[in-house]
Amino acid sequence: MTVWSDLTGQDAAIAVLRAAAAASTAGWVSSDMTHSWLITGPPGSGRSNLAYAFAEALLSGEPDGDVATHAQVVARSHPDLHVLATEGVIIKVADVRKIVERSHYAPSVGRHRVIVVEDADRMTEQTSNVLLKELEEPPERTVWILCAPSEADLIPTIRSRVRSVRLQVPGIAEVAGLLARRDGVDPAIAERAAREAQSHIGMAHRLATSAEARDRRAETLRLALGVRSTPGAVAAAARLLEIAGDDAKAITELRDAEEREHALRSLGVAPGQAVPAALRSQIRALEEDQKRRATRSLRDGIDRILVDLASLFRDILVTQLGAGVELVNLEISSDIARAAAAATPARTLATLDAIQEARIRIDGNVQPALALEAMLVSAIRRPQTAGQVRS
């Protein structure tokens, strides 16, 4: 087992980063190594996992990592590793300034100080400019690793100062193999989860290990297939919001309770004891962070629903066109066939466009309920009677 063992479908990217780690370990100047990196790839491709694997290789001084460093990186407790991540919608300027200050500290135990910036695409232009100044004149022994869906998500001046490593979407078989090997999931369940998650590793893990997540996804598809009228679309949109909220709560509630308990314990407050007035501001700050995380989690839940709906109407379209490619939602192929017979390919394409438009609107702070209602109106499919012409 090496630091790269749990990464799947990214052999080319691993080869680039391993060569860089080897050059750094050898202590000689090489074109393989640079001070700033940008790892890009679609959601679920493993950007952050690859970033931390690279960080571990650099911090350990071994191209394949070592056990002691691995444990510290997993716990985010290594003294030379700093992580800039956000539970909110954007990364704050103050957080970037704080991490920039830390980047000037000399490494304490190894050759490098490594800073990983998750979701670098969540930086505003002002925040990006603060980081840009640091990338223009970086400390000699600091390595920056940025993660984003694509290079276009960062301002051009940052893109010109980093070396990009692009990830590809891993295959379904590769993701299923990872779930079976790493998580002990039954191969049949792993294959279905990988297929329905469309090779998104994180989502595939949730579907493979949570019956509730699988049930919520199945209900999402049933709701979309059952829309027969405008009032039905409005009702379905309301239920989709509830599903997204339930999904978000399942992810955040347990973590919130654990964080609050840990915070109270660290402040010396016994279980059940009232929080002293002098400490209430710290608890309020924690609660505000948790509210921001809940907002982001809800948005992410809505977006996952829209991605699932896109896979459904993609299946309907390929059925209408007789494309002969495997369905994502293979288990409901009979329902998909009935939906395909109830409309033309042009109508299905219009629905796919409406799903994408809903994602754009929600990202632009349109009320999610309104965006979902507008999208589902385009998904109305009425059962056809004999002699009817499809519309």
MOHU-V332610 format. One record per residue. RES is the residue in one small letter. PHI is phi in whole degrees, -180 to 180 (999 if undefined). PSI is psi as a letter, one per 30 degrees, with the letter a starting at -180 (999 if undefined). OMEGA is omega in whole degrees, 0 to 359 (999 if undefined). Layout:
res:phi:psi:omega
RES:PHI:PSI:OMEGA
RES:PHI:PSI:OMEGA
This chain:
res:phi:psi:omega
m:999:k:176
t:-123:l:180
v:-63:f:183
w:-95:f:191
s:-64:e:184
d:-90:g:176
l:-96:k:186
t:-129:k:175
g:73:g:184
q:-129:h:186
d:-59:e:182
a:-65:e:180
a:-66:e:179
i:-62:e:180
a:-61:e:180
v:-65:e:184
l:-73:e:178
r:-67:e:177
a:-64:e:178
a:-65:e:179
a:-64:e:179
a:-66:e:179
a:-64:e:179
s:-65:e:181
t:-65:e:181
a:-70:f:176
g:82:g:179
w:-115:l:182
v:-73:k:182
s:-148:l:176
s:-69:f:179
d:-71:f:187
m:-114:k:175
t:-144:l:187
h:-87:f:183
s:-141:k:185
w:-130:l:174
l:-129:j:178
i:-102:j:182
t:-119:l:178
g:170:l:181
p:-65:l:178
p:-54:k:178
g:86:g:181
s:-80:f:177
g:99:h:182
r:-59:e:184
s:-68:e:178
n:-61:e:179
l:-67:e:179
a:-61:e:181
y:-71:e:175
a:-64:e:178
f:-64:e:178
a:-59:e:180
e:-63:e:179
a:-63:e:180
l:-68:e:184
l:-72:e:182
s:-79:f:185
g:79:g:179
e:-126:k:182
p:-58:f:180
d:-109:g:177
g:76:l:175
d:-145:l:188
v:-64:e:184
a:-63:e:180
t:-67:e:179
h:-58:e:180
a:-61:e:181
q:-71:e:180
v:-68:e:178
v:-60:e:180
a:-83:f:184
r:56:h:183
s:-115:g:180
h:-68:k:185
p:-65:f:181
d:-103:g:178
l:-112:k:175
h:-126:k:183
v:-122:k:174
l:-113:j:179
a:-135:l:180
t:-136:k:173
e:-95:f:180
g:-99:a:182
v:-81:e:180
i:-131:l:173
i:-90:k:185
k:-79:l:177
v:-61:e:182
a:-61:e:180
d:-68:e:179
v:-67:e:179
r:-62:e:180
k:-66:e:182
i:-73:e:176
v:-64:e:176
e:-59:e:181
r:-67:f:182
s:-66:f:181
h:-90:f:176
y:-73:k:175
a:-70:k:177
p:-58:k:184
s:-95:e:183
v:-130:f:184
g:-135:a:182
r:-82:f:187
h:-130:l:162
r:-107:k:186
v:-115:k:179
i:-122:k:179
v:-104:k:177
v:-110:j:176
e:-77:k:176
d:51:h:179
a:-62:f:178
d:-69:f:179
r:-87:g:176
m:-83:k:172
t:-75:l:180
e:-63:e:179
q:-63:e:179
t:-64:e:180
s:-61:e:180
n:-67:e:175
v:-64:e:179
l:-70:e:181
l:-57:e:180
k:-58:e:180
e:-73:e:180
l:-71:f:178
e:-70:e:180
e:-133:i:186
p:-78:l:171
p:-61:k:188
e:-61:e:188
r:-112:g:177
t:-107:k:178
v:-119:k:177
w:-99:k:176
i:-127:j:180
l:-98:k:178
c:-126:k:179
a:-158:l:178
p:-62:e:180
s:-153:l:178
e:-62:e:182
a:-65:f:180
d:-79:f:178
l:-115:l:181
i:-67:k:186
p:-56:e:183
t:-68:e:174
i:-73:e:180
r:-59:e:182
s:-76:f:184
r:-114:g:179
v:-128:l:172
r:-98:k:185
s:-92:k:173
v:-125:j:185
r:-100:k:177
l:-97:l:176
q:-109:l:177
v:-75:k:179
p:-67:l:179
g:-73:l:180
i:-60:e:181
a:-63:e:180
e:-68:e:179
v:-66:e:179
a:-62:e:178
g:-63:e:178
l:-64:e:180
l:-63:e:180
a:-68:e:183
r:-76:e:187
r:-84:e:187
d:-107:f:179
g:68:g:181
v:-79:k:175
d:-56:k:184
p:-54:e:180
a:-67:e:178
i:-67:e:180
a:-63:e:180
e:-66:e:180
r:-65:e:180
a:-62:e:180
a:-64:e:180
r:-69:e:182
e:-70:f:176
a:-82:f:181
q:54:h:176
s:70:g:173
h:-76:j:190
i:-62:e:181
g:-63:e:180
m:-69:e:177
a:-61:e:178
h:-62:e:180
r:-63:e:181
l:-66:e:182
a:-75:f:187
t:-111:f:183
s:-132:j:177
a:-65:e:179
e:-64:e:179
a:-64:e:179
r:-65:e:179
d:-65:e:180
r:-64:e:179
r:-65:e:180
a:-62:e:179
e:-66:e:178
t:-57:e:182
l:-69:e:178
r:-62:e:179
l:-62:e:181
a:-65:e:180
l:-72:f:184
g:-95:g:181
v:-73:j:183
r:-121:f:184
s:-156:l:178
t:-63:e:175
p:-59:e:177
g:-64:e:178
a:-65:e:179
v:-65:e:179
a:-65:e:180
a:-66:e:179
a:-63:e:179
a:-63:e:180
r:-69:e:177
l:-62:e:176
l:-64:e:177
e:-64:e:180
i:-63:e:179
a:-61:e:178
g:-65:e:178
d:-63:e:179
d:-65:e:180
a:-64:e:179
k:-63:e:180
a:-61:e:181
i:-81:e:191
t:-99:f:189
e:-61:e:182
l:-64:e:180
r:-64:e:179
d:-61:e:181
a:-64:e:180
e:-66:e:179
e:-64:e:181
r:-65:e:179
e:-61:e:179
h:-65:e:180
a:-64:e:180
l:-65:e:179
r:-64:e:181
s:-67:f:178
l:-88:f:177
g:82:g:180
v:-97:k:182
a:-74:l:178
p:-56:k:180
g:86:f:180
q:-80:k:177
a:-67:k:180
v:-76:k:178
p:-59:k:182
a:-57:e:183
a:-68:f:184
l:-106:f:185
r:-65:e:181
s:-63:e:179
q:-69:e:178
i:-68:e:177
r:-63:e:179
a:-62:e:177
l:-63:e:181
e:-65:e:177
e:-65:e:177
d:-61:e:180
q:-68:e:176
k:-64:e:178
r:-63:e:179
r:-65:e:179
a:-64:e:178
t:-62:e:179
r:-66:e:181
s:-63:e:177
l:-65:e:178
r:-60:e:180
d:-64:e:178
g:-65:e:177
i:-64:e:181
d:-65:e:177
r:-63:e:178
i:-62:e:180
l:-66:e:176
v:-65:e:178
d:-63:e:179
l:-66:e:177
a:-63:e:178
s:-66:e:179
l:-64:e:183
f:-75:f:170
r:-63:e:178
d:-63:e:178
i:-62:e:181
l:-65:e:181
v:-67:f:175
t:-68:e:179
q:-63:e:183
l:-87:f:182
g:61:h:187
a:-70:f:178
g:73:g:177
v:-106:l:184
e:-68:k:177
l:-76:k:173
v:-73:e:183
n:-102:i:187
l:-62:e:185
e:-68:f:179
i:-116:h:184
s:-61:e:180
s:-68:e:176
d:-65:e:179
i:-65:e:179
a:-63:e:178
r:-64:e:178
a:-66:e:180
a:-65:e:181
a:-78:f:186
a:-93:g:181
a:-159:l:179
t:-90:l:174
p:-56:e:180
a:-64:e:178
r:-65:e:180
t:-67:e:176
l:-62:e:178
a:-63:e:178
t:-68:e:177
l:-61:e:176
d:-64:e:180
a:-67:e:178
i:-65:e:178
q:-64:e:178
e:-64:e:178
a:-63:e:178
r:-63:e:180
i:-65:e:181
r:-64:e:181
i:-65:e:176
d:-64:f:178
g:-91:g:175
n:72:g:169
v:-71:k:179
q:-55:k:182
p:-55:e:181
a:-61:e:180
l:-66:e:181
a:-64:e:180
l:-69:e:178
e:-62:e:180
a:-62:e:180
m:-67:e:184
l:-71:f:175
v:-59:e:179
s:-72:f:182
a:-94:g:181
i:-62:k:177
r:-132:j:179
r:-101:k:178
p:-56:k:183
q:-89:k:173
t:-101:l:182
a:-59:k:178
g:87:f:179
q:-75:k:175
v:-96:k:179
r:-67:k:180
s:-109:999:999
